[in-house]
C-alpha cells in the first residue's frame, strides 16, 4: 500500500499578529512547513498534498516552487475535516493517507514510521500524555483501554477535563476508510466546525478497529499558535541541535546560547564561544575557534583559523591560519587566502586578499584584488563607487599602503610599491617606487579657532 500525505496548512495564525502565514514563521531559520515537508520526504510518499488558504497561497507556492507538491485551497475555514475533504478528490483509494499539520514542525520520522507501519489497514493516531492538557482534545477510553472518542477541549465535561492523554491530530488510515467516513462528520460542537477527530466515534460506533501510538516527546507533537510557543520551540530545537553537535565533537562554551539556522560541518577541535549564529551552509576546518557574538552565514573556513568576537562573515571563503576580527565584517564574495589577517573594524566586500596580507585596522576594501604579503594601513579605503558603476582596485604583491589613504578605483598599485600615508591615489602607482599624493603642508598664521556663542 503506497503512502500519500495530507498536510493541513490553512491556518491564518491570528494569534501570531502577523501578515505572514503561520506556517511560514521560522524555527531554526527554516519555515515550519518546510520542516514538515522535509520529514515527510524521508518517508518516500507517493504524493504530498498541502491544504492552504487563499491568503498566503502565493508565498507558499513560491517557497516550494521546485518541489512536486499538490496545492489544495480551502476557501472557507470550516474545520479540519473540511480541510481534509478538499484533498480527498486527489487521493487514490488504493493508498494509505497520513494527515499532518504545517504548524507542528518537529514531528519525528521514527514516530511517523511507527504510526504508518504498525497496522496500515486500520485507523491509527498519535497520542501524548501532558501534565497540563489544557487546550487539547482528550482521548476517551473505556475500561479495556480502547479508544471510544476524542473530545475537543471546549466541548469537554468536567470529568473529561481531568484526562491527561491528548490527541495530537496526527493520524493515518486507508484512503478508502477516509472516503467512507469523512462525509458522516457533522458540526455538532461549540464551534460549529467539522472536526476530523469525530472520525473516531464514528468508527467506534461501527466496531471498526483502531490503535494509537503514544509518544513521550512533547515537542515533537507541539503545535505553534503564538509567538511565545514559537520562541519556546526554537530554544528546544537549538538545544537539541547543540547536544547532537557536541556528541559529534564540537566544543560549545554554552549550548544554551548557540543558534544553528542551517547546516554545519566541522573538523576536529573546533570551539565556539557564546551567542554565535550560524546560518545557511557553514563549514569549519580543524582547530577553528569562533569568538562570542559572531555571525557566520554561508561560509567556508579553513584550518587553524581564529574568528574573533563580534565579527560577521557572509558568503565568503577563509583560508588556513587566518585571523579575522574582532569587529570585522566580511561581506559576500570575499576570498581570504592562507595566513591573512583582517583586523578590528575592517570591512571587506567582493575582495580577494592574498596569502600573508594584512588589513589590520579601520579600513574599507571593496571590489578589490589584494596580492600576497601586502600591508594595508589603518584608515585606508578603496573608493570603488563613482555614483553609477563599481570599479576595481588592484594591489599587487608586496605593496605597502600607508595609513589614511584613499585608492580611487579603477587603479592599480604595483608590485612592492609604497604609498605614503594620507595619499589620495587616482593614477596607477609604479612598482617598487614611493608614491606620494597629498598637498603640501602649510600653516595659516592669522587663523583663529571659532569661539562658542553665548
Secondary structure by P-SEA (a helix, b strand, c coil): cbbbbbbbcccccccccccccccccccccccaaaaaaaaaaaacccbbbbbbcccaaaaaaaaacccbbbbbbbcccccaaaaaaaacccccccbbbbbbbcccccccaaaaaaaaccccccccbbbbbbcccccbbbbbbcccccccccccccccccccccccccccccccccaaaaaacccccccccccccccccaaaaaaaaabbbbbbbbbcccccccccccaaaaaaaaaaaaaaaaaaaaaacccccccccccccbbbbbccbbbbccbbbbccbbbbccbbbbccbbbbcbbbbbcccccccbbbbcccccccbbbbccbbbbccbbbbcccbbbcccbbbccbbbccccccccbbbbccbbbccbbbbccbbbbccccccbbbbbbbccbbbbcccccccccbbbcccbbbcccccccccccccbbbbbccccccccccccccccc
